[in-house]
Amino acid sequence: MEGSRIPYGAVAIGRNEGERLDRCLRSLFGATIIIYVDSGSNDGSPQRARRHGAEVIELGSEVPFTAARARNSGFKILREIAPDVRYVQFVDGDCELIAGWVERAVSFAELHADVGAVCGRRRERYPDRTVYNWLCEREWDQPPGETKACGGDVVMRVDAFEAVRGFRDTLIAGEEPELCVRLRAAGWRVWRLDAEMTIHDAAMTRFSQWWRRSVRSGYAFAQGAHLHGTSPERHWRWESRRAWVWGVWLPLACVAAGLAYWPWGSATLLIYPLQFARQVVRSKGGFRDRSRLAFFQLLSRFSEACGQMWFLRDRLLNRQVRLIEYK
């Protein structure tokens, strides 16, 4: 059965994406209906979306903005307007869909009735412009086949999405892997095709942007482990422990050893350059790329630890979760 004969809807989400949103919405021309959900933009994004013929939802700020909340809101309207649609393409407003992707993903899903979500290869638009964009490009490079998680760009089977009640609104990041945990628990599979899916524009030019994005990842690891860490999948339990070990406990232990057994105790700090060297050896590619990757991987343990502590603080004080933005 040809995927192009099967109608699908599209839900795009965004906040102050500017021209990136124009590219995103133009790439959704094959959808039966396009829903754009805006999370408090002040750059005219809702007006841009209307010019592209999209149905626009502008979320109120009385509830914290999250990508999960935006996608759920868009899906709800999509079902009301086009109840017969069997597939939905979720896409972030800073991404451009590759022509023919949805048809290929839908065709695959039609042949595999137990597949609830299909994703492909996301690429960075300008991977060589900054090291931070390059890191995103490396992050998106995941092997094809059955996978544990998808990202924000994904073709979702409507029945599967409704069966698990969509995304969890309160997650500020990592809502897609968390949804995939529940999909598998309900008997669905998640699949990554060896196909080009979207072009992403991270637009990260400053270290502070990378740092905040990494803090957000640490917060997401903590949220995910809190929800599913004791499940058979032990969702993000190791990632959370890793952040605490390398970003909190080891630095404290090294400082304590240095103070107690100066100067020899300070030698414990050598564990970090040794870990850096270990990561360089384990990675693939040229020495420069392996060194850059190892450096930022090691540094990210500290920013992820900050995210872990922010989550713990919010839990203890019963604070509302707020979006951690990096651009």
Secondary structure, DSSP 8 states (H G I E B T S, - for coil): --GGGS-EEEEEEESS-THHHHHHHHTTTT-SEEEEEESS-SSSHHHHHHHTT-EEEE--TTS---HHHHHHHHHHHHHHH-TT--EEEEEETTEEE-TTHHHHHHHHHHH-TTEEEEEEEEEESSTTT-HHHHHHHHHH---SEE-S---SSEEEEHHHHHHTTS--TT-SS-HHHHHHHHHHHTT-EEEEEEEEEEEE-----SHHHHHHHHHHHHHHHHHHHHHHTTSTT-TTHHHHHHHHIIIIIHHHHHHHHHHHSTTGGGGGGGHHHHHHHHHHHHS-S-HHHHHHHHHHHHHHHHHHHHHHHHHHHHHHHT---------
